[in-house]
C-alpha cells in the first residue's frame, strides 16, 4: 500500500466508501478487566481471549509516499460516539440520539515527510437492525416442530400472534440431533423436510417474523466439512429469507474463523438478518447481534447480567441487548390455574427490566393432564396439548373479551423513563406517546398493588398527561399532581391474577433522550475459594473425561470446568459436557500418602458412582462404590496408600431423564489422614 524506499509514488487515499454505521452499535471494542485474577482461580480460562472486537473497527487506507501515515478530518464531523484514531481507525458506538442519515466528511492523510492528501466520503447512519427485535420484546423458539400436525400450523401461529409474539424461530437443524426440518440440498430428505416451509407460511400469514434455529454445528464434521456449512446456511437464506438465525453453540475454538465467514455470507444476502447467539460464556466468535441466556426452568435464578457473572465478567457489563430463552418454562402438567399467570409474570418482568423475552412454544402434553381434563392421550389435535392449553390461556388474558388488547403494553415498547418502584415496572411505547405501568408481584422484589389505594409515578407532571386507564377493565382513573410525580387513584382497581396494567396517555411524545436504556449490572460479590487445612487437592489440575478415562471432554455449557471442583468454593461445581456418565480426574502433582477422600455434590448427583485412586495413572484401585444424593457430602476412609491421581466416576445417570440428572462435583478433597 505504500513504498518503503521513499517518495516514489503520489500519496492518495484509497478508501472508496465508508460502511453503514448502525445507530447504537458500531465499531465498538469490548474488553474485560480483572482477567488475570479470574484466570488464576479458573486456569482453563487462559485458553480464551477476553479482549475482542465485536464489530470490526473500520480502517481508512492510503498508498504512496512514505509511512507512517497520520489521519484526521479536514471537513465534517463524525456522529456523536465515533472518533477517528491517528492511525485511521474509526472506533466507538454511534449514540442512540444521533439523527439517521448521511454525514459528509473529508478525510486527510499526512505521511512521514509532511505530504498530505484528502478525499470526500459519506458515512451513512441507519437504525440498528437489532432495534426491531429489541422493541418487539416477544420472541419464541419452537422445539420439536416436527411433532406438530401440519394441519395445526395455522392454528398455532394464530395463538402466538394473540400472545404478542413478533419473532418466532422453529428448530430447523440440530438440538441434540442431526435432523434437517427443511429439504436441504446436501442431505437426505426426511419426513420432517416440510416443517420449515409449512411453519414459515403460517407465521408469515399472521405477520410474525420468521427465523430459524440451527444448533450444535460442532457435531457437523461427522456429516459435513465446515466449509460446507456455509452452503447449508446459504440454502436457508435463499429459500426462506429468515429475519433471524438463532445459533446454539457456546463459542468453542473450532467455530472461528469459520463462523465469521458464515455470518458475512448471511449479511451479504440480508444485512438486517439478526444473529442471536446462545453463547453466553465465551461469545468471541464472529460478529453477531444478540446474546442469549438459556435456562430450562423458571428464569428467576438465571437473570440476565447476574447469572455466573462472577465467573464470566462480560455477562455483567454487556453492551449488547440480552435475549432470555426460558425453554420448558411452561409446566407440561399444569394442574393449577395460576401456572399460566406465573409465565406471564416472567415475561413482563423481563420486558420491564429492558430485556427480550424468548419463551419456548414446544408443543407437548402429558398423560396426567389429559386424565385430569378428559383429553385424549396421546393428543389427537393441537387443542388436546397441555402446553398449548397454557398458551391459549395467556392469549385469552392478553385479549380480554369485549375489551381492547393488552398487547400494546408489553410489545413494541422500551424501558420507561420513570423512577423504579416497588410496585412493578414502567415501559413506554416506541412512539413515546404512552407509558405503561405493570403492577405485579415477583421474586425480583416487586410487591404489586399498593395497599393504600394509590401510587405516584415520577418524575411526571399532570400537565403532560391526557388520561390514565386501567387497561384490564378499560376504565379511566383519576389522577393528580403531587410534588414531581403523578398520583393515580387505585381505589377501584382490583389486582389482576397476572399483571395489573395502567396506561398513561401523554399529551405529547416524550423526547427520545428521555427514554433510558438498559443499565449494566454490577459484578456479583463472591468470596474467593479457601483451602481447607490439609486438603491436598485444592487448586490442583483436573480433567473432565469419559467414563473409561480414554476421551477428554469439554465442560458442560462451556462453564463447568474441572478446576471448579477443587477451588474451595462449594457453590461452584464441575460437570462434563457431551456425556451423562463421566469421570473427574485430579492430579495431586506428586505421589502422596492418602487415606481419606471427601466429595460434595451439587443439585445434580450420581445414583451410582465410584472413587478410585492411582499412583501412576495406569493402575487404579476403587476405594468406594455407592449412590449420591442432591447436595450430598460424603467422606470415604481407606487404608493409607500412595496416591497421585484421584477419580470420581459417575456410572449413572448415563442418559437423559434419569434420577440425578448428571453428576455435578462441587468439591473433591483429598487428605493424608
C-alpha positions, 0 to 999 in steps of 0.5 A: 500500500505504500513504498518503503524506499521513499517518495516514489509514488503520489500519496492518495487515499484509497478508501472508496466508501465508508460502511453503514454505521448502525445507530447504537452499535458500531465499531465498538471494542469490548474488553474485560478487566480483572482477567488475570485474577479470574484466570488464576482461580479458573486456569482453563480460562487462559485458553480464551481471549477476553479482549475482542472486537465485536464489530470490526473497527473500520480502517481508512487506507492510503498508498504512496509516499512514505509511512507512517501515515497520520489521519484526521478530518479536514471537513465534517464531523463524525456522529456523536460516539465515533472518533477517528484514531491517528492511525485511521481507525474509526472506533466507538458506538454511534449514540442512540440520539444521533439523527439517521442519515448521511454525514459528509466528511473529508478525510486527510492523510499526512505521511512521514515527510509532511505530504498530505492528501484528502478525499470526500466520503459519506458515512451513512447512519441507519437504525440498528437492525437489532432495534426491531427485535429489541422493541418487539420484546416477544420472541419464541423458539419452537422445539420439536416442530416436527411433532406438530400436525401440519394441519395445526400450523395455522392454528398455532401461529394464530395463538402466538400472534394473540400472545404478542409474539413478533419473532418466532424461530422453529428448530430447523437443524440440530438440538441434540440431533442431526435432523434437517426440518427443511429439504436441504440440498446436501442431505437426505430428505426426511419426513420432517423436510416440510416443517420449515416451509409449512411453519414459515407460511403460517407465521408469515400469514399472521405477520410474525417474523420468521427465523430459524434455529440451527444448533450444535454445528460442532457435531457437523464434521461427522456429516459435513466439512465446515466449509460446507456449512456455509452452503447449508446456511446459504440454502436457508437464506435463499429459500426462506429469507429468515429475519433471524438465525438463532445459533446454539453453540457456546463459542468453542475454538473450532467455530472461528474463523469459520463462523465469521465467514458464515455470518458475512455470507448471511449479511451479504444476502440480508444485512438486517438478518439478526444473529442471536447467539446462545453463547453466553460464556465465551461469545468471541466468535464472529460478529453477531447481534444478540446474546442469549441466556438459556435456562430450562426452568423458571428464569428467576435464578438465571437473570440476565447480567447476574447469572455466573457473572462472577465467573464470566465478567462480560455477562455483567457489563454487556453492551449488547441487548440480552435475549432470555430463552426460558425453554420448558418454562411452561409446566407440561402438567399444569394442574393449577390455574395460576401456572399460566399467570406465573409465565406471564409474570416472567415475561413482563418482568423481563420486558420491564427490566429492558430485556427480550423475552424468548419463551419456548412454544414446544408443543407437548402434553402429558398423560396426567393432564389429559386424565385430569381434563378428559383429553385424549392421550396421546393428543389427537389435535393441537387443542388436546396439548397441555402446553398449548392449553397454557398458551391459549390461556395467556392469549385469552388474558392478553385479549380480554373479551369485549375489551381492547388488547393488552398487547400494546403494553408489553410489545413494541415498547422500551424501558420507561423513563420513570423512577423504579418502584416497588410496585412493578415496572414502567415501559413506554411505547416506541412512539413515546406517546404512552407509558405503561405501568405493570403492577405485579408481584415477583421474586425480583422484589416487586410487591404489586398493588399498593395497599393504600389505594394509590401510587405516584409515578415520577418524575411526571407532571399532570400537565403532560398527561391526557388520561390514565386507564386501567387497561384490564377493565378499560376504565379511566382513573383519576389522577393528580399532581403531587410534588414531581410525580403523578398520583393515580387513584387505585381505589377501584382497581382490583389486582389482576391474577397476572399483571395489573396494567395502567396506561398513561396517555401523554399529551405529547411524545416524550423526547427520545433522550428521555427514554433510558436504556438498559443499565449494566449490572454490577459484578456479583460479590463472591468470596474467593475459594479457601483451602481447607487445612490439609486438603491436598487437592485444592487448586490442583489440575483436573480433567473432565473425561469419559467414563473409561478415562480414554476421551477428554471432554469439554465442560458442560455449557462451556462453564463447568470446568474441572478446576471448579471442583477443587477451588474451595468454593462449594457453590461452584461445581464441575460437570462434563459436557457431551456425556451423562456418565463421566469421570473427574480426574485430579492430579495431586502433582506428586505421589502422596500418602492418602487415606481419606477422600471427601466429595460434595455434590451439587443439585445434580448427583450420581445414583451410582458412582465410584472413587478410585485412586492411582499412583501412576495413572495406569493402575487404579484401585476403587476405594468406594462404590455407592449412590449420591444424593442432591447436595450430598457430602460424603467422606470415604476412609481407606487404608493409607496408600500412595496416591497421585491421581484421584477419580470420581466416576459417575456410572449413572445417570448415563442418559437423559431423564434419569434420577440425578440428572448428571453428576455435578462435583462441587468439591473433591478433597483429598487428605493424608489422614 
